[in-house]
Amino acid sequence: MAEVIAQLKTQIGQQVQASSLYQSAHTWFNALGARDQILVKGLATLVVLAFIISWTWQPSEKALKRAETRLASELTFHQTMKENAHLFATANPASGASFKGSILSLVNNTAKAKNIALKRFEPEGTRGLRIWLDQANFNSVIDWLELLETQKGITIEQISIDKVSPGRVNLRAVLKA
């Protein structure tokens, strides 16, 4: 393998030396004085360093800035979620919020009170209910879910909320009594 690389290197070197551009540049360089040759070598070194910097340093700087921006955004999002965590905390059993009765009737009645139409629902085990909402108002849904948890003693076991349009969502959830 090393021999193949050495042969390839030799062939490329011979082709470069045989080119007319190399010949004219070599002739021009040899015609320069010793001080001018040193100056041309120094300038060539600076040009090579400039290319290395522009091809490696600048892209990595841009990537670093993008990562810092994304980190700041994620930290802001995390802080917002942390500040609003109390809105989604589970009901405290000591607060007197405990569920009694049919989960279907409770969920259906509270949804109607919040102007939320259940698209579909089905029992989930003995004390659960799987629900589907389409094109529901996001703020109404969040208020409704908070009401179910904090005042009615219903917990949200699973939830999936997908944005459909500004202010509108599709929701899939499993509620447990």
C-alpha positions in Angstrom: 0.0 0.0 0.0 2.8 2.4 0.9 4.4 1.7 -2.5 1.2 2.6 -4.3 1.0 5.8 -2.5 4.6 6.6 -3.2 4.1 5.9 -6.9 1.0 8.0 -7.0 2.8 10.9 -5.2 5.7 10.6 -7.7 3.3 10.7 -10.7 1.4 13.7 -9.4 4.7 15.5 -8.8 5.9 14.8 -12.3 2.6 16.0 -13.8 2.7 19.2 -11.8 6.3 19.9 -12.8 5.5 19.2 -16.4 2.6 21.8 -16.5 3.3 25.1 -18.2 1.9 27.1 -15.2 4.4 25.5 -12.8 7.2 26.0 -15.3 6.5 29.7 -15.7 6.0 30.2 -11.9 9.2 28.3 -11.2 11.2 30.4 -13.7 9.7 33.6 -12.3 10.5 32.6 -8.7 14.1 31.6 -9.6 14.6 35.0 -11.3 13.8 36.8 -8.1 16.5 37.9 -5.6 17.0 36.2 -2.3 15.1 38.8 -0.3 12.2 38.7 -2.8 12.1 34.9 -2.6 11.8 35.1 1.2 9.1 37.7 0.9 7.1 35.5 -1.7 7.5 32.4 0.6 6.2 34.4 3.6 3.2 35.7 1.6 2.5 32.2 0.3 2.5 31.0 3.9 0.1 33.7 4.9 -2.2 32.9 2.1 -2.2 29.2 3.0 -2.9 30.1 6.7 -5.8 32.4 5.6 -7.3 29.6 3.6 -7.0 27.2 6.5 -8.6 29.7 8.9 -11.4 30.5 6.5 -12.1 26.8 5.9 -11.9 25.6 9.5 -12.0 28.3 12.1 -14.8 30.4 10.7 -17.3 27.4 10.3 -16.5 26.2 13.7 -17.1 29.7 15.2 -20.5 29.9 13.4 -21.4 26.4 14.7 -20.4 27.5 18.2 -22.6 30.6 18.0 -25.5 28.6 16.7 -25.1 26.1 19.6 -24.9 29.0 22.2 -28.1 30.5 20.7 -29.9 27.2 20.9 -28.7 26.6 24.5 -30.0 30.0 25.5 -33.4 29.2 23.8 -33.6 25.8 25.5 -32.7 27.4 28.9 -35.5 30.0 28.5 -37.9 27.2 27.5 -36.9 25.1 30.5 -37.3 28.1 32.9 -40.8 28.9 31.5 -41.8 25.2 31.9 -40.4 25.3 35.5 -42.3 28.4 36.3 -45.6 26.9 35.0 -45.1 23.4 36.4 -47.7 24.1 39.1 -50.3 24.4 36.4 -49.8 20.7 35.5 -49.1 19.3 38.9 -51.2 16.3 40.0 -54.0 16.8 42.4 -53.2 16.7 46.0 -55.3 14.0 47.8 -55.1 16.0 51.0 -56.9 19.0 49.3 -60.2 17.1 49.3 -60.2 16.6 45.5 -61.2 13.0 45.1 -63.2 11.4 42.4 -66.5 9.5 43.0 -68.9 8.3 40.3 -68.7 7.7 36.6 -65.5 9.1 35.0 -67.3 9.3 31.6 -70.1 11.5 32.9 -67.7 13.7 34.8 -65.4 14.2 31.8 -68.3 14.7 29.4 -70.1 17.2 31.7 -66.9 19.3 32.4 -66.0 19.2 28.7 -69.4 20.6 27.7 -69.0 23.3 30.4 -65.7 24.4 28.8 -67.2 24.2 25.2 -65.0 21.2 24.3 -66.5 18.5 22.1 -65.1 15.0 22.7 -64.6 13.5 19.2 -64.2 10.0 20.6 -63.9 8.2 23.9 -63.5 4.7 25.1 -63.0 2.9 28.5 -59.4 2.3 29.5 -59.4 -0.5 32.2 -61.8 -0.2 35.1 -61.1 3.4 36.2 -59.8 5.0 33.1 -61.0 6.8 29.9 -59.2 7.3 26.6 -60.3 10.5 24.9 -59.7 12.2 21.5 -60.2 15.9 20.7 -59.9 17.5 17.3 -59.5 21.2 16.5 -60.0 22.1 20.2 -59.1 25.5 21.6 -55.8 25.2 23.4 -56.6 27.5 26.3 -59.9 25.8 26.9 -58.3 22.4 26.9 -55.6 23.4 29.3 -58.2 25.0 31.7 -60.4 21.9 31.4 -57.5 19.5 32.2 -56.4 21.6 35.1 -60.0 21.5 36.4 -60.2 17.7 36.1 -56.9 17.3 38.0 -57.1 19.9 40.7 -60.8 19.9 41.5 -62.2 16.6 40.3 -59.4 14.2 41.2 -58.8 12.9 37.7 -55.2 12.2 36.7 -53.7 12.4 33.3 -51.8 9.1 32.6 -50.8 9.8 29.0 -51.2 12.8 26.8 -50.3 13.9 23.3 -51.1 17.4 22.1 -50.5 18.4 18.5 -50.8 21.9 17.2 -53.1 22.1 14.2 -53.3 25.8 13.7 -52.7 28.9 15.9 -54.7 28.3 19.1 -56.1 24.9 17.9 -54.9 21.5 18.9 -55.6 17.8 18.6 -55.4 15.9 21.8 -55.1 12.2 22.7 -55.1 11.4 26.4 -55.8 8.6 28.9 -57.5 9.8 32.1 -57.6 7.8 35.3 -59.9 8.2 38.3 
